[in-house]
């Protein structure tokens, strides 16, 4: 019997059988042809992998019903019959893998840019969105009539493509949500003002959609129960909206999310948030849903937490997106009680949001196979032939990934690590703040896999040529990482100048004035180091040649910057480090070159570019051994790149 009985309770929704209460909710994968805006084969394999893994329901993310709603690149269109065949391929793949699939009807409204469509943005009112800052076109009654026709036709296309149900997107500040909200709707006609008026267009859309789909097809909605902005939709108003929509039309479920783009950091909360931080919103909606199932979402990162939310009556279904990106087999593993075998989502947002944030396809720190399911999905990585002796040198993310995948393929693998623990720089990054400990789950999982696979691991073993040759390997994977670099400026060698790595690990810098210097990577390294030092009671100045945190995804940067500024961080952006003195630091403004001196400095912490530790590569190669250099030893980058390096080498051995 499953240890999670509520999670695996089946449900029939208007005749559509859902085998459990897990939902792979709609989201942007960017597996879309950039010219036709049609879904590609990669999307079919991506969703089918999750269906094969046992999820109860899949929702295909935003199908844009009208060209003006294409405010981001890499989003799939539903405004042209030419897209039906691509949708049908996705539907067929998911059905063949065992899950029903719903389509999401969307128009992204004023949030985004006109570049993808070369059209104006549509909104209820000509009020710029705080995130896009683009002045939208205030829709006329003629536009509204055109939009209703677009929703009707898109629904018809989704029926033709074979979808099992539809979801009308009323959330996250997109067009229909923006009509619902006083935050974005300042109209004075019958579509603005009172809640009844602001509900008018969403209700008309639901009615026109229901009018063209079969009676046997479920139609649900996704809402932001709280926009989390002043003047926006709140839970009380959402409860009234859901109750009114439920009374006026035939709804089959309500998927409850939160936020808009002015509160985007709470839309997909990262590891700094507690687990299921917005579950109370789903509970509040469920109290007025009159028996219509309610879906909960947002950082429900484990099967156990999902079970808890179902058991205590918070929701009827739970949406797991990032956890199912991390491990498509989560449902099957959970059902079988193999909870310790589930590859954990660490809520880092690096690949799943960092890629799409840049207009690139989705990726995952802990699952390099995302987007490559056709070749490297579950059960598709080819067994080793011939079986070889593989020595992995280095137990950071790249080495652990390489050793795990090589062993899973059947190679005879051994790993040596000079430190007394595994995890490499991930361990340091995870130690910066208590909430970041979750990051280390990425390498802890690989450690467990190595033990399960019986891979011998030698800790405290510095590797030299004799050590490598003594293992008599057929192939060597060098994952020896990198060491912190140093700024090429006068004074960088002074004793009060230390690396971010050392500042985090030794914990001795406390109660002084500290200058943290960013090399320009503008990523987590400098900002979490600053956060760590603030937490230890220091006065912290951050010097960066660019915008602080510019390389962090739009979902994770705002809460981090808020915490830093609330903690008293003094921020000097667009400054280059010029020199370090015994008690001062000199910086130069990037654009003018104007010099500025910071006085009374006790410590300087350098979050600088890494230097590859690749010294062993040539000696091993000269000894006649096959060598593959991966991770930071190849080029110092992020943990997600190190994981990918280890994976790509191991699948090719």
URJO-V601818 format. One record per helix or strand of 3 or more residues. SS is the DSSP state (~ for helix, > for strand). FROM is the first residue (numbers start at 0). TO is the last residue. If there is no record, write none. Layout:
BEGIN
ss-><SS;SS>
from-><FROM;FROM>
to-><TO;TO>
END
This chain:
BEGIN
ss-><>;>;>;~;>;~;~;>;~;>;~;~;~;>;~;>;~;~;>;~;>;~;~;~;~;~;>;~;>;~;~;>;~;>;>;>;~;>;~;>;~;>;>;>;>;>;>;~;>;~;~>
from-><10;15;21;40;56;66;80;99;140;164;174;194;199;217;234;252;260;278;292;302;316;321;329;338;353;372;388;396;411;424;433;455;464;474;481;496;499;512;523;538;553;569;574;583;594;602;609;615;625;630;638>
to-><12;17;23;51;63;68;96;105;160;169;179;197;211;223;247;256;265;285;295;310;318;325;334;340;356;375;392;407;415;430;452;457;469;477;483;498;505;517;534;543;565;572;579;588;598;606;611;621;628;632;651>
END
